[in-house]
Structure formats: structure tokens, C-alpha cells
């Protein structure tokens, strides 16, 4: 006797389909969610790494500034701003200068050097002048004309000083310099308080020579005011 064909009720049971559909949906949703979370975590990690890198660079920069820049600032070079007209026309009021504090540790100041120094009458005040007389020399000024008797007894007449704006014919004096003493004057002789007024400059008060002029921009240069002067 032939078997009965399966009933319609039995052959259309949707058990497998009903069970798999939610599983597939849950699985697909869960996978997408995990992928999004992974991507989000990756972005946050990369951002944190960038921030850490920036912080590290800033810290390194600050350390370099402390280790390199500050020693240079305090022991090798210092900035100064010119105030006054005593060095006109070589330097003007407001000129921004960098002073070399190291060179004179290895060689003595020379005639014609432009130097920044502590004013002997008040060492909290800084002056800028040009060296005219050296240790052991005698500086004689006759109606503004400078003559120098060198330490070896030879004479030097500074008849031509191209850096000065005008001579001051009112001064007549003679000054002998001891060891470690310098005679300095401003290039604007009629308007300069210098060794003619307050005496000799001790070497210990010299801060250094003018190395750079940074301002004004039109006058930027190295060793501004340098002059060829007989030694």
C-alpha cells in the first residue's frame, strides 16, 4: 500500500527559515557594530598618538631652549637697545644690538672697537662708546684733535676719524692710562658723556663688543661701526 504523501501542513513547516532569519540578522548587526567600534577605537588611538607626539616635541624644544639658548643669552651674547644720540651717526636711538661677550676672553679690546660697558659711576647703567686709548698709553686732546702716545713711546695722531659726526673743539686734556684702563669716546663728540668727562674705563666693566645690529631692518649687519684705526 503506497504511503501517504506528506500533508501540506507537514511539508510547509518554516522552522529552519524562521530560526535562521533572526540569527543572520543578529550576526550581521553584531559584525557591523564590532567593525564600527574597532574603527572608532583606532581613530582615538591615532589621535592620542598625535597629541603625545606634539607634547613630546614641545618638551624637547623647551629643553633645548634651556640647555642651549639660555647659556648663550647669559654668557656669550646679550641684546641691547641704544638710547640717546651719543653714537650718532654710527648708531641711532632705538637700534637693536647683539653684544659679543666671549671674544674679549681670548683677546684684548682694540682701538676703534665699539663696546658696551657698565658706567663706572653707576654699574647698573650701560653705555656704548668707541675705544680710543689703550692701557699704558697717554691720550692728549688739543681743541678736539686726538693724539696718542703709545706705551712704547711712539706717537699716533688720529687726524682722520671717519666715524665721528663732529669734533668738539672745546676739550683740551691729557690722560695717562694705567694697566687695564681704556679711554672711550662717543662718535657724536659734542653730545657724548665719555672718558673726557668721567675718566678712564676699567677693563672689568666692559661687557663686550657690538657684534650684530638687528634693527632697524634697513641697517642689519655684522660688526656695525667697525673702523680701520691704527693700533
PASEBA-1860 file (N, C-alpha, C; in nm, 3 decimals):
! residues 231
1> XXXXXXXX> 0.086/-0.119/0.000/0.000/0.000/0.000/0.088/0.123/0.000 ~ 0.068/0.201/-0.098/0.156/0.317/-0.105/0.138/0.408/0.017 ~ 0.253/0.465/0.053/0.249/0.556/0.170/0.180/0.685/0.134 ~ 0.127/0.745/0.232/0.056/0.871/0.210/0.157/0.985/0.189 ~ 0.125/1.064/0.092/0.214/1.180/0.075/0.206/1.270/0.196 ~ 0.314/1.337/0.222/0.313/1.423/0.341/0.207/1.529/0.329 ~ 0.149/1.555/0.437/0.042/1.655/0.437/0.099/1.791/0.409 ~ 0.016/1.878/0.360/0.060/2.016/0.332/0.107/2.085/0.456
9> XXXXXXXX> 0.048/2.050/0.566/0.087/2.112/0.692/0.226/2.074/0.730 ~ 0.263/1.948/0.705/0.396/1.900/0.742/0.501/1.953/0.647 ~ 0.473/1.963/0.514/0.575/2.000/0.416/0.603/2.150/0.414 ~ 0.525/2.229/0.479/0.548/2.373/0.476/0.584/2.429/0.612 ~ 0.646/2.346/0.694/0.689/2.397/0.824/0.808/2.491/0.804 ~ 0.800/2.614/0.844/0.909/2.710/0.823/1.007/2.715/0.939 ~ 1.033/2.601/0.999/1.112/2.602/1.123/1.252/2.655/1.097 ~ 1.320/2.595/0.995/1.459/2.633/0.971/1.469/2.779/0.932
17> XXXXXXXX> 1.380/2.823/0.847/1.385/2.960/0.797/1.357/3.058/0.910 ~ 1.258/3.025/0.988/1.222/3.115/1.099/1.335/3.127/1.196 ~ 1.405/3.017/1.222/1.515/3.019/1.319/1.638/3.092/1.263 ~ 1.667/3.075/1.133/1.790/3.130/1.078/1.781/3.281/1.053 ~ 1.660/3.324/1.021/1.649/3.465/0.985/1.695/3.558/1.097 ~ 1.644/3.541/1.217/1.693/3.631/1.323/1.839/3.611/1.354 ~ 1.890/3.488/1.337/2.032/3.465/1.364/2.117/3.540/1.264 ~ 2.077/3.534/1.136/2.152/3.608/1.035/2.146/3.758/1.061
25> XXXXXXXX> 2.030/3.805/1.094/2.016/3.948/1.120/2.100/3.992/1.240 ~ 2.093/3.911/1.348/2.173/3.945/1.467/2.321/3.940/1.435 ~ 2.359/3.836/1.359/2.501/3.822/1.327/2.550/3.939/1.243 ~ 2.476/3.977/1.141/2.518/4.088/1.056/2.526/4.218/1.137 ~ 2.428/4.243/1.221/2.427/4.363/1.304/2.544/4.366/1.400 ~ 2.569/4.254/1.463/2.679/4.246/1.559/2.813/4.267/1.492 ~ 2.832/4.213/1.370/2.958/4.228/1.299/2.980/4.376/1.261 ~ 2.874/4.440/1.210/2.886/4.580/1.173/2.918/4.666/1.295
33> XXXXXXXX> 2.853/4.634/1.404/2.877/4.711/1.527/3.020/4.694/1.574 ~ 3.074/4.573/1.570/3.212/4.549/1.612/3.309/4.623/1.522 ~ 3.279/4.624/1.389/3.367/4.692/1.294/3.370/4.842/1.323 ~ 3.251/4.900/1.351/3.245/5.042/1.381/3.321/5.075/1.510 ~ 3.306/4.989/1.610/3.377/5.011/1.735/3.528/5.003/1.714 ~ 3.571/4.907/1.632/3.714/4.892/1.606/3.769/5.015/1.535 ~ 3.690/5.064/1.435/3.734/5.182/1.364/3.739/5.303/1.456 ~ 3.637/5.317/1.541/3.635/5.429/1.635/3.752/5.425/1.732
41> XXXXXXXX> 3.781/5.308/1.785/3.894/5.293/1.876/4.025/5.324/1.806 ~ 4.037/5.285/1.678/4.158/5.312/1.602/4.179/5.462/1.583 ~ 4.070/5.533/1.553/4.081/5.678/1.535/4.124/5.746/1.664 ~ 4.064/5.703/1.775/4.101/5.763/1.903/4.247/5.734/1.936 ~ 4.293/5.614/1.905/4.433/5.578/1.932/4.527/5.663/1.850 ~ 4.497/5.683/1.721/4.583/5.765/1.635/4.583/5.910/1.682 ~ 4.468/5.961/1.725/4.462/6.098/1.777/4.547/6.112/1.902 ~ 4.537/6.014/1.991/4.616/6.018/2.114/4.765/6.014/2.081
49> XXXXXXXX> 4.803/5.935/1.980/4.944/5.927/1.942/4.992/6.061/1.887 ~ 4.906/6.126/1.806/4.944/6.258/1.753/4.963/6.358/1.864 ~ 4.871/6.361/1.959/4.881/6.454/2.072/5.008/6.427/2.152 ~ 5.036/6.299/2.177/5.157/6.263/2.250/5.282/6.309/2.177 ~ 5.280/6.294/2.043/5.395/6.337/1.964/5.417/6.486/1.971 ~ 5.306/6.562/1.966/5.317/6.708/1.975/5.371/6.750/2.111 ~ 5.319/6.689/2.216/5.366/6.721/2.351/5.514/6.689/2.365 ~ 5.556/6.575/2.309/5.697/6.537/2.316/5.785/6.640/2.245
57> XXXXXXXX> 5.740/6.688/2.128/5.818/6.787/2.054/5.828/6.918/2.131 ~ 5.719/6.958/2.196/5.721/7.081/2.274/5.819/7.068/2.391 ~ 5.816/6.955/2.458/5.906/6.933/2.571/6.052/6.936/2.525 ~ 6.080/6.872/2.412/6.217/6.872/2.359/6.262/7.013/2.325 ~ 6.170/7.090/2.262/6.203/7.228/2.226/6.236/7.311/2.350 ~ 6.155/7.298/2.453/6.179/7.374/2.577/6.313/7.334/2.639 ~ 6.343/7.206/2.640/6.470/7.160/2.696/6.588/7.215/2.617 ~ 6.576/7.215/2.485/6.683/7.271/2.402/6.701/7.420/2.431
65> XXXXXXXX> 6.590/7.489/2.449/6.599/7.632/2.480/6.672/7.655/2.611 ~ 6.642/7.572/2.710/6.707/7.587/2.841/6.855/7.551/2.834 ~ 6.886/7.442/2.764/7.023/7.392/2.761/7.113/7.472/2.668 ~ 7.057/7.522/2.556/7.140/7.588/2.456/7.122/7.739/2.455 ~ 6.998/7.784/2.446/6.973/7.926/2.427/7.008/8.009/2.551 ~ 6.966/7.963/2.667/6.991/8.043/2.788/7.139/8.064/2.818 ~ 7.223/7.959/2.810/7.367/7.984/2.830/7.423/8.085/2.730 ~ 7.378/8.077/2.603/7.423/8.175/2.504/7.379/8.315/2.545
73> XXXXXXXX> 7.254/8.323/2.592/7.197/8.453/2.631/7.274/8.516/2.746 ~ 7.314/8.437/2.844/7.375/8.493/2.964/7.527/8.499/2.960 ~ 7.593/8.414/2.879/7.739/8.405/2.885/7.808/8.439/2.753 ~ 7.740/8.442/2.642/7.805/8.463/2.513/7.758/8.589/2.444 ~ 7.627/8.610/2.437/7.574/8.727/2.367/7.452/8.780/2.439 ~ 7.439/8.913/2.438/7.324/8.976/2.500/7.269/9.085/2.410 ~ 7.138/9.107/2.414/7.079/9.215/2.335/7.077/9.347/2.413 ~ 7.096/9.456/2.340/7.087/9.589/2.399/7.017/9.681/2.299
81> XXXXXXXX> 6.947/9.779/2.352/6.882/9.879/2.268/6.949/10.014/2.296 ~ 6.991/10.082/2.190/7.058/10.211/2.204/6.958/10.316/2.250 ~ 7.001/10.392/2.349/6.921/10.504/2.398/7.008/10.630/2.395 ~ 6.965/10.729/2.323/7.042/10.852/2.316/7.112/10.869/2.182 ~ 7.180/10.983/2.167/7.241/11.021/2.040/7.394/11.029/2.046 ~ 7.454/10.975/2.151/7.598/10.994/2.168/7.682/10.921/2.064 ~ 7.624/10.820/1.995/7.699/10.746/1.894/7.652/10.777/1.752 ~ 7.571/10.882/1.736/7.531/10.926/1.602/7.655/10.969/1.524
89> XXXXXXXX> 7.670/10.937/1.397/7.574/10.873/1.307/7.587/10.721/1.298 ~ 7.679/10.663/1.376/7.701/10.518/1.367/7.582/10.440/1.418 ~ 7.529/10.482/1.533/7.411/10.418/1.592/7.310/10.525/1.629 ~ 7.184/10.488/1.607/7.076/10.582/1.636/6.992/10.531/1.753 ~ 6.918/10.621/1.810/6.828/10.586/1.919/6.731/10.476/1.875 ~ 6.724/10.366/1.951/6.634/10.256/1.919/6.699/10.142/1.843 ~ 6.823/10.156/1.801/6.891/10.046/1.733/6.899/9.925/1.827 ~ 6.870/9.806/1.770/6.871/9.682/1.850/6.999/9.607/1.818
97> XXXXXXXX> 7.084/9.589/1.920/7.218/9.533/1.901/7.237/9.403/1.978 ~ 7.322/9.316/1.925/7.366/9.195/1.994/7.513/9.212/2.030 ~ 7.545/9.189/2.156/7.680/9.211/2.207/7.754/9.078/2.222 ~ 7.874/9.072/2.167/7.960/8.954/2.180/8.036/8.965/2.312 ~ 8.004/8.876/2.405/8.068/8.879/2.537/8.184/8.781/2.549 ~ 8.212/8.707/2.444/8.310/8.599/2.453/8.448/8.638/2.400 ~ 8.454/8.719/2.297/8.581/8.745/2.227/8.688/8.802/2.319 ~ 8.650/8.891/2.410/8.749/8.955/2.495/8.804/8.862/2.603
105> XXXXXXXX> 8.750/8.742/2.610/8.811/8.642/2.698/8.936/8.583/2.635 ~ 8.952/8.603/2.504/9.065/8.545/2.432/9.158/8.649/2.372 ~ 9.110/8.770/2.354/9.194/8.877/2.300/9.151/9.010/2.361 ~ 9.248/9.102/2.372/9.220/9.230/2.436/9.142/9.321/2.342 ~ 9.064/9.412/2.398/8.996/9.512/2.314/9.097/9.592/2.232 ~ 9.055/9.635/2.113/9.141/9.708/2.022/9.089/9.850/2.002 ~ 9.181/9.935/1.962/9.142/10.072/1.932/9.042/10.072/1.816 ~ 8.936/10.146/1.830/8.833/10.152/1.728/8.715/10.060/1.755
113> XXXXXXXX> 8.730/9.964/1.847/8.617/9.875/1.879/8.504/9.956/1.943 ~ 8.380/9.922/1.904/8.262/9.978/1.970/8.219/9.880/2.077 ~ 8.215/9.927/2.202/8.189/9.838/2.314/8.071/9.887/2.397 ~ 8.008/9.791/2.463/7.906/9.820/2.564/7.968/9.789/2.700 ~ 7.948/9.877/2.795/8.012/9.860/2.926/7.923/9.916/3.036 ~ 7.957/9.877/3.157/7.889/9.933/3.275/7.953/10.068/3.308 ~ 7.869/10.168/3.320/7.919/10.301/3.353/7.987/10.296/3.490 ~ 8.114/10.334/3.499/8.187/10.324/3.627/8.120/10.399/3.742
121> XXXXXXXX> 8.048/10.506/3.710/7.981/10.583/3.816/7.855/10.518/3.868 ~ 7.798/10.424/3.793/7.677/10.351/3.833/7.671/10.225/3.748 ~ 7.717/10.115/3.802/7.733/9.992/3.722/7.600/9.928/3.683 ~ 7.489/9.986/3.726/7.359/9.936/3.680/7.319/10.000/3.546 ~ 7.399/10.099/3.502/7.372/10.170/3.376/7.473/10.124/3.272 ~ 7.426/10.104/3.147/7.512/10.059/3.040/7.531/10.170/2.937 ~ 7.658/10.187/2.892/7.692/10.285/2.790/7.747/10.212/2.668 ~ 7.741/10.281/2.554/7.805/10.233/2.432/7.896/10.344/2.381
129> XXXXXXXX> 8.026/10.310/2.360/8.125/10.408/2.313/8.229/10.336/2.227 ~ 8.321/10.416/2.174/8.429/10.363/2.091/8.561/10.376/2.168 ~ 8.642/10.269/2.163/8.773/10.271/2.232/8.871/10.357/2.152 ~ 8.932/10.453/2.221/9.030/10.542/2.159/9.170/10.519/2.216 ~ 9.179/10.507/2.348/9.310/10.487/2.413/9.319/10.351/2.480 ~ 9.438/10.290/2.472/9.462/10.156/2.526/9.547/10.162/2.653 ~ 9.550/10.055/2.732/9.629/10.054/2.856/9.776/10.091/2.832 ~ 9.828/10.175/2.921/9.968/10.217/2.912/9.991/10.337/2.822
137> XXXXXXXX> 9.887/10.387/2.754/9.904/10.500/2.663/9.868/10.631/2.732 ~ 9.903/10.740/2.668/9.863/10.872/2.713/9.782/10.937/2.601 ~ 9.661/10.978/2.632/9.572/11.041/2.534/9.574/11.192/2.556 ~ 9.610/11.264/2.449/9.612/11.410/2.455/9.511/11.464/2.354 ~ 9.424/11.551/2.401/9.326/11.614/2.313/9.352/11.764/2.316 ~ 9.376/11.820/2.198/9.403/11.962/2.186/9.297/12.024/2.095 ~ 9.206/12.098/2.155/9.095/12.159/2.081/9.023/12.056/1.994 ~ 9.004/11.941/2.049/8.928/11.837/1.983/9.010/11.738/1.902
145> XXXXXXXX> 9.134/11.769/1.872/9.219/11.681/1.793/9.289/11.582/1.887 ~ 9.280/11.453/1.855/9.330/11.347/1.943/9.470/11.303/1.899 ~ 9.562/11.304/1.995/9.697/11.250/1.975/9.724/11.148/2.086 ~ 9.789/11.040/2.050/9.813/10.932/2.145/9.962/10.900/2.150 ~ 10.012/10.892/2.270/10.148/10.842/2.291/10.136/10.696/2.333 ~ 10.181/10.606/2.247/10.169/10.463/2.275/10.257/10.423/2.393 ~ 10.236/10.301/2.440/10.311/10.251/2.554/10.460/10.241/2.523 ~ 10.495/10.224/2.395/10.637/10.214/2.358/10.700/10.350/2.332
153> XXXXXXXX> 10.622/10.458/2.352/10.675/10.593/2.336/10.648/10.655/2.201 ~ 10.603/10.578/2.104/10.574/10.633/1.971/10.443/10.711/1.973 ~ 10.430/10.803/1.879/10.312/10.890/1.874/10.218/10.848/1.761 ~ 10.090/10.870/1.786/9.987/10.842/1.688/9.889/10.959/1.688 ~ 9.874/11.021/1.572/9.779/11.131/1.559/9.655/11.080/1.487 ~ 9.540/11.089/1.555/9.414/11.050/1.493/9.355/11.169/1.420 ~ 9.421/11.206/1.310/9.380/11.324/1.236/9.250/11.300/1.159 ~ 9.231/11.176/1.115/9.109/11.145/1.040/9.031/11.037/1.113
161> XXXXXXXX> 8.914/11.072/1.159/8.826/10.977/1.225/8.693/10.977/1.149 ~ 8.680/10.890/1.049/8.563/10.896/0.960/8.431/10.863/1.029 ~ 8.435/10.806/1.148/8.313/10.764/1.216/8.248/10.875/1.297 ~ 8.317/10.986/1.322/8.259/11.089/1.407/8.167/11.180/1.326 ~ 8.067/11.235/1.394/7.975/11.327/1.327/8.031/11.468/1.328 ~ 8.097/11.505/1.439/8.155/11.638/1.451/8.255/11.636/1.566 ~ 8.362/11.710/1.550/8.461/11.720/1.657/8.415/11.825/1.758 ~ 8.459/11.808/1.880/8.427/11.905/1.986/8.556/11.978/2.022
169> XXXXXXXX> 8.567/12.097/1.971/8.691/12.173/1.988/8.705/12.235/2.127 ~ 8.609/12.213/2.214/8.614/12.274/2.347/8.703/12.196/2.443 ~ 8.740/12.072/2.407/8.815/11.989/2.501/8.964/11.996/2.475 ~ 9.038/12.019/2.584/9.184/12.010/2.582/9.224/11.942/2.712 ~ 9.282/11.822/2.699/9.318/11.747/2.820/9.427/11.644/2.787 ~ 9.485/11.590/2.892/9.583/11.483/2.878/9.555/11.379/2.986 ~ 9.542/11.254/2.946/9.508/11.147/3.039/9.600/11.028/3.017 ~ 9.666/10.984/3.124/9.752/10.866/3.117/9.673/10.745/3.167
177> XXXXXXXX> 9.682/10.636/3.092/9.606/10.515/3.123/9.695/10.411/3.191 ~ 9.644/10.358/3.301/9.716/10.250/3.369/9.682/10.116/3.307 ~ 9.736/10.008/3.365/9.705/9.874/3.316/9.557/9.843/3.337 ~ 9.493/9.791/3.235/9.352/9.757/3.247/9.260/9.876/3.236 ~ 9.309/9.991/3.183/9.227/10.110/3.169/9.217/10.149/3.021 ~ 9.099/10.198/2.983/9.075/10.238/2.845/9.015/10.378/2.842 ~ 9.042/10.447/2.731/8.983/10.579/2.709/8.881/10.564/2.597 ~ 8.755/10.600/2.627/8.648/10.581/2.530/8.577/10.713/2.501
185> XXXXXXXX> 8.527/10.725/2.378/8.450/10.845/2.341/8.335/10.805/2.249 ~ 8.232/10.888/2.249/8.122/10.869/2.157/8.155/10.927/2.021 ~ 8.090/10.876/1.917/8.114/10.929/1.782/8.053/11.067/1.763 ~ 7.952/11.098/1.843/7.891/11.231/1.840/7.958/11.313/1.949 ~ 8.080/11.355/1.923/8.165/11.414/2.026/8.102/11.531/2.102 ~ 8.031/11.623/2.037/7.974/11.735/2.114/7.861/11.692/2.208 ~ 7.807/11.572/2.187/7.692/11.528/2.268/7.716/11.390/2.329 ~ 7.832/11.373/2.390/7.867/11.243/2.449/7.932/11.261/2.585
193> XXXXXXXX> 7.878/11.188/2.681/7.941/11.180/2.813/8.033/11.059/2.811 ~ 8.163/11.082/2.817/8.259/10.973/2.800/8.382/10.996/2.886 ~ 8.495/10.938/2.848/8.616/10.947/2.931/8.666/11.090/2.945 ~ 8.626/11.179/2.858/8.663/11.320/2.873/8.595/11.380/2.996 ~ 8.481/11.321/3.034/8.401/11.377/3.143/8.423/11.300/3.274 ~ 8.409/11.167/3.268/8.411/11.089/3.392/8.536/11.000/3.409 ~ 8.634/11.013/3.319/8.760/10.944/3.338/8.773/10.814/3.261 ~ 8.867/10.733/3.302/8.901/10.611/3.228/8.800/10.499/3.257
201> XXXXXXXX> 8.799/10.403/3.164/8.708/10.287/3.176/8.788/10.164/3.218 ~ 8.758/10.107/3.335/8.826/9.983/3.377/8.785/9.866/3.286 ~ 8.879/9.782/3.254/8.851/9.668/3.166/8.744/9.577/3.224 ~ 8.737/9.566/3.356/8.640/9.476/3.420/8.496/9.519/3.394 ~ 8.476/9.646/3.356/8.340/9.695/3.332/8.295/9.676/3.187 ~ 8.383/9.631/3.101/8.346/9.612/2.960/8.265/9.483/2.948 ~ 8.144/9.495/2.893/8.057/9.379/2.872/8.096/9.303/2.745 ~ 8.126/9.375/2.639/8.162/9.311/2.513/8.155/9.410/2.399
209> XXXXXXXX> 8.186/9.363/2.281/8.182/9.450/2.162/8.053/9.427/2.085 ~ 8.015/9.526/2.008/7.893/9.515/1.928/7.919/9.417/1.814 ~ 7.836/9.314/1.808/7.854/9.206/1.711/7.752/9.214/1.597 ~ 7.626/9.242/1.629/7.520/9.247/1.528/7.427/9.365/1.553 ~ 7.375/9.419/1.444/7.264/9.513/1.454/7.146/9.445/1.385 ~ 7.037/9.425/1.459/6.919/9.358/1.405/6.808/9.453/1.366 ~ 6.805/9.570/1.427/6.707/9.672/1.393/6.775/9.808/1.393 ~ 6.734/9.895/1.301/6.625/9.878/1.204/6.662/9.781/1.093
217> XXXXXXXX> 6.560/9.730/1.023/6.582/9.630/0.919/6.671/9.683/0.807 ~ 6.666/9.811/0.783/6.746/9.870/0.675/6.894/9.877/0.708 ~ 6.930/9.854/0.834/7.070/9.865/0.875/7.123/9.736/0.938 ~ 7.058/9.623/0.909/7.102/9.495/0.966/7.242/9.461/0.916 ~ 7.327/9.413/1.007/7.462/9.376/0.964/7.549/9.333/1.080 ~ 7.661/9.268/1.045/7.758/9.222/1.145/7.865/9.328/1.167 ~ 7.910/9.339/1.291/8.012/9.435/1.333/7.983/9.576/1.283 ~ 7.865/9.626/1.313/7.833/9.763/1.273/7.925/9.862/1.345
225> XXXXXXX> 7.968/9.963/1.276/8.056/10.062/1.337/8.202/10.025/1.333 ~ 8.235/9.908/1.277/8.376/9.868/1.267/8.453/9.969/1.182 ~ 8.573/10.004/1.227/8.653/10.105/1.156/8.798/10.063/1.155 ~ 8.866/10.096/1.050/9.009/10.069/1.040/9.085/10.183/1.106 ~ 9.137/10.155/1.225/9.207/10.258/1.304/9.347/10.208/1.335 ~ 9.449/10.290/1.318/9.587/10.248/1.351/9.597/10.204/1.496 ~ 9.669/10.098/1.517/9.689/10.050/1.653/9.824/10.101/1.704
END
